[in-house]
Amino acid sequence: MAKLAVDWSMDRNVSDLKPALSRYTRYLESLGLKRNTVILYTRLANMYLKAVKTDLPTPKEAQEFYNNLSADGMSRSSINNFAAALIKYHAMIDQPVKLKFLRLNNSLPYYFDEKDILKIFSACHNLKHHCMLKVLFFGCLRSGELCNLDVSDYNSDDLTLRLRETKNNSDAIAFINDETAKLLNQYIQKKPKVIIAGREPLFATDFGNRWTNGNIYKIFMYYKEKAKIQKKGGVHCFSRHSSATLMIKRGCDLRSVQAILRHRDIHTTLRYTHLCDAVKREKHSQYLTL
């Protein structure tokens, strides 16, 4: 009997990556990673698997993909995020890989000044979005911290926000001013009650979901463009770099800025001492006198 002419070799071009990515998401959640980290790593893994065209890549393919990231001009922080996502994916499929984490540049190349901030606020006429931007800026929040806020985390008496599972994996307190609190109170009275996994988010999308880092980035960039701000910088530059720079520019001491921004290391805060020469001259004349 003649042998059937059938090619039984497996096709590495995987069209449906959903099962592998769903498994990866569950794996990351089992490690106790924060929700936004899980979303980010899953998105990066999806890009990786599409590039290598398989859901069972080899360590060699991971290394080649990683090497190409620098050639594509990707930032060091983005490359490090990819490295972390790939390392965890390969650990899940029992194909461990070692990738180098790049040292980040601690310099602060740009920030938004007072005029830029006011233009962004003025460009936003949506109550919810305006409130989110104010809470971000005056609370000196990271995007993930804003997304994770619940209504119960807001204390209207002392104008504070309880932050859960911050970047340092601990709870913390953020402060807002009177103006932001008035806006927040107005928003809370108007917002519909949305319960997600037994919690009421302070900010939910119009589709009844929690906001993600990507969502926050998109609305910020929309209002930045609407305000005709040409400077580089996204949400982190807006709510962290710019607020810290403004405080230091107005004479706030570094230890206080460190506490407000919830930095573990004072050296991280030192990045924000890049004041312009005019401000340095003003402070020199003000404090170095006989």
C-alpha positions in Angstrom: 0.0 0.0 0.0 1.4 3.4 -1.0 2.3 5.9 1.8 -0.1 8.9 2.0 1.6 12.1 0.9 0.8 14.1 4.0 3.2 16.6 5.7 2.6 16.1 9.4 5.2 18.8 10.5 3.8 21.4 12.9 3.2 24.9 11.6 5.0 27.4 13.8 2.9 30.2 12.5 0.4 30.4 15.3 -2.6 32.4 14.3 -4.5 32.1 17.6 -2.3 33.3 20.5 -5.3 33.8 22.9 -4.9 30.5 24.8 -1.2 31.2 25.4 -1.7 34.8 26.4 -4.6 33.9 28.7 -2.4 31.3 30.4 0.3 34.0 30.7 -2.1 36.4 32.3 -3.1 33.9 34.9 0.5 33.0 35.5 1.4 36.7 36.1 -1.6 37.1 38.5 -0.4 34.0 40.4 2.9 35.8 41.0 1.0 38.6 42.7 1.9 41.3 40.1 -0.2 44.4 40.0 -3.1 44.6 37.5 -1.5 47.3 35.3 1.8 45.3 35.3 -0.1 42.2 34.2 -1.8 44.2 31.4 1.5 45.6 30.2 3.4 42.3 30.2 0.6 40.5 28.4 0.5 43.2 25.7 4.3 43.0 25.3 4.2 39.2 25.2 1.6 39.4 22.5 3.9 41.6 20.4 6.8 39.2 21.0 4.9 36.1 20.0 3.5 37.7 16.9 7.1 38.7 15.9 8.5 35.2 16.4 5.3 33.5 15.0 5.0 30.9 17.7 3.6 30.6 21.2 6.6 28.3 22.1 9.6 30.4 21.3 13.2 29.3 22.1 15.6 31.2 24.3 17.6 32.0 21.2 14.6 33.6 19.6 14.0 35.6 22.8 17.6 36.9 22.7 17.4 37.8 19.0 14.1 39.7 19.6 15.7 41.5 22.6 18.8 42.5 20.6 16.6 44.0 17.9 14.8 46.3 20.3 17.9 48.5 20.7 18.4 48.6 16.9 14.8 49.9 16.6 15.7 52.9 18.8 13.5 51.9 21.7 14.0 53.6 25.1 15.9 51.8 27.8 12.8 51.7 30.1 10.7 50.1 27.3 13.5 47.6 26.6 13.6 46.7 30.3 9.8 46.2 30.3 10.1 43.8 27.3 13.0 41.9 29.1 10.9 41.4 32.2 7.9 40.2 30.2 10.0 37.8 28.1 11.8 36.4 31.1 8.5 35.6 32.8 6.9 34.2 29.7 9.8 31.8 29.1 9.7 30.8 32.8 6.1 29.9 32.3 6.9 27.6 29.3 9.9 26.1 31.1 12.4 27.6 28.6 14.3 30.0 30.9 16.1 32.9 29.3 18.6 35.5 30.7 18.3 39.0 29.4 20.2 42.1 30.4 18.4 45.0 32.2 19.8 48.3 31.0 20.8 51.0 33.4 18.4 53.9 33.2 19.4 57.5 32.6 18.5 59.5 35.7 18.7 62.8 33.9 15.5 64.8 33.5 15.5 66.2 29.9 12.2 68.0 30.0 9.1 69.0 32.0 6.0 71.2 31.7 6.1 74.6 33.2 3.3 76.5 34.9 1.9 77.9 31.6 1.9 74.5 30.0 0.0 73.0 32.9 -2.6 75.7 32.9 -3.1 75.4 29.1 -3.7 71.7 29.5 -6.3 72.2 32.3 -8.0 75.0 30.3 -8.2 72.7 27.2 -10.3 70.1 29.2 -14.0 70.8 29.5 -15.0 67.2 30.4 -15.7 67.1 34.2 -14.4 63.6 34.7 -11.3 64.1 32.6 -10.6 67.5 34.2 -10.9 65.9 37.6 -8.6 63.1 36.7 -5.9 65.5 35.4 -6.2 67.6 38.6 -5.9 64.6 40.8 -2.9 63.3 38.8 -1.0 66.6 39.0 -1.8 67.8 42.5 -1.6 64.3 44.0 1.7 63.7 42.1 0.3 60.3 41.1 1.5 57.7 38.7 -1.1 56.5 36.1 -1.5 53.1 37.8 -2.1 54.8 41.2 -4.9 56.8 39.7 -6.5 53.8 38.0 -6.4 51.8 41.3 -8.2 54.5 43.4 -11.6 53.7 44.9 -14.2 56.2 46.2 -13.4 55.0 49.7 -9.8 56.0 49.3 -10.7 59.7 49.2 -10.9 61.5 52.5 -12.6 64.8 52.0 -11.9 66.0 55.5 -8.1 66.1 55.3 -7.9 66.2 51.5 -6.0 63.0 51.1 -6.0 59.9 48.9 -5.1 56.5 50.1 -2.9 54.7 47.6 -2.9 50.9 47.5 -0.1 48.8 46.2 2.1 51.7 45.0 5.3 51.2 43.0 7.1 50.4 46.2 4.5 47.7 46.9 3.1 49.4 50.0 0.2 51.7 50.8 0.7 55.4 51.0 -1.0 58.8 51.3 -1.2 61.4 48.6 -2.4 65.0 49.1 -4.6 67.3 47.0 -5.4 71.0 47.3 -8.8 72.7 48.1 -9.4 73.4 44.4 -9.0 69.8 43.4 -11.1 68.6 46.3 -14.0 70.9 45.3 -13.9 69.6 41.8 -13.6 66.0 43.1 -16.7 66.5 45.3 -18.6 67.8 42.4 -17.6 64.9 40.2 -18.5 62.3 42.9 -22.0 63.7 43.3 -22.5 63.3 39.5 -20.8 60.0 38.8 -22.9 56.8 38.5 -22.2 54.1 41.0 -20.1 51.4 39.4 -19.0 48.3 41.3 -16.1 46.2 39.9 -15.0 43.0 41.8 -16.6 44.3 44.9 -15.0 47.7 44.8 -16.2 51.1 43.6 -13.6 52.8 41.5 -13.1 56.5 42.0 -12.8 56.8 38.2 -14.5 54.3 35.8 -14.8 54.5 32.1 -18.1 55.2 30.4 -18.2 51.5 29.6 -18.1 50.6 33.3 -14.4 49.4 33.5 -11.4 50.6 35.4 -9.1 52.9 33.6 -5.8 51.5 32.4 -2.4 53.2 31.9 -3.0 53.2 28.2 -6.3 54.9 28.6 -4.8 57.6 30.8 -2.0 58.2 28.3 -4.5 58.6 25.4 -6.7 61.2 27.1 -3.6 63.2 28.4 -2.1 63.3 25.0 -5.4 64.4 23.5 -5.6 67.4 25.8 -1.9 68.1 25.5 -2.4 68.3 21.7 -5.6 70.3 22.1 -3.6 72.8 24.3 -1.0 73.0 21.5 1.8 72.0 23.8 4.8 71.0 21.5 7.1 69.8 24.3 7.9 66.1 24.7 6.5 64.3 27.6 3.5 62.2 28.6 1.5 61.5 31.8 4.6 60.8 34.0 6.3 64.0 32.9 3.0 65.9 33.7 2.1 64.4 37.1 5.6 63.6 38.5 8.4 65.5 36.8 6.5 68.8 36.4 4.9 68.9 39.8 8.2 68.1 41.5 10.1 70.7 39.4 7.5 73.3 40.3 7.7 72.6 44.0 11.5 72.9 44.0 11.4 76.0 41.8 9.3 77.6 44.5 11.7 76.8 47.3 10.4 73.5 48.6 13.2 71.5 50.3 14.3 68.2 48.8 13.2 66.0 51.8 9.7 67.3 51.6 9.6 66.7 47.8 10.9 63.2 48.4 8.1 62.5 50.9 5.4 64.0 48.7 6.5 62.0 45.7 7.0 58.9 47.8 10.6 58.2 46.7 12.5 55.7 48.6 15.9 57.2 47.7 16.7 60.9 47.9 18.9 60.4 44.8 15.8 59.9 42.7 14.5 63.3 44.0 17.8 64.9 43.1 16.9 64.6 39.4 14.4 67.5 39.9 17.0 70.1 40.9 17.6 71.1 37.2 16.4 74.6 37.7 17.1 77.2 35.0 19.9 79.7 35.5 17.5 82.5 36.2 15.9 80.7 39.1 19.4 79.6 40.4 20.4 83.3 40.4 17.3 84.3 42.2 17.9 81.7 44.9 21.6 82.6 45.1 20.8 86.2 45.7 18.0 85.4 48.2 19.9 83.0 50.4 23.6 83.7 50.0 23.8 87.0 51.8 25.9 88.6 54.5 
